[in-house]
Amino acid sequence: MKNKVLVLGVGNTILSDEGAGVHLARRLPAEELPPNVEIQDGGTQGLELLAYMEDVAKLIIIDCVKAGTEPGSIFRFEPDSVDVIPKKYKISFHDLGIYDFIRLAQAMGTLPPTIIFGIEPAKIDWGEELSPQVEAKMDKLKAFVLGEIHAGLKNLRASV
């Protein structure tokens, strides 16, 4: 029985805001979370992320999303809405990105219910620190992710 909520922070932490998902994933263990919530630093992995899907009842992905909006803007969407995002928007900066991972997991039947949170970068350049614009929104992004975690746990309890 799948009983885990997995939060997967992805991105490249040496490219400033591109690493926002990983930065947030590294901050989440400081929160008091139940034992069936797993936080993973997915880094720039692509298809290797499939290995994390065992026993996952809900997946929450955090990544950088270049949509041409105000830096620090936060997006929440489901995998099926990724197709409607215009091609000029960059969902992920990784070689084989989240989009590829999601589509393959769907094709394999291993993708659990999934929510993706993205944050608009201000700076994609060498550096390990987040830009001030993105850093200023990290607490808000964390609150959204925590809300999604708790909603996922509530749904798990309701289905048992």
Secondary structure, DSSP 8 states (H G I E B T S, - for coil): ---EEEEEEES-TTBGGGGHHHHHHHHGGGS---TTEEEEEEET-SGGGGGGGTTEEEEEEEEE-B-SS-TT-EEEE-GGGGGGS-TTSBS--SSS-HHHHHHHHHHHT---SEEEEEE--S--SSBSS--HHHHTTHHHHHHHHHHHHHHHHHHHHHH-
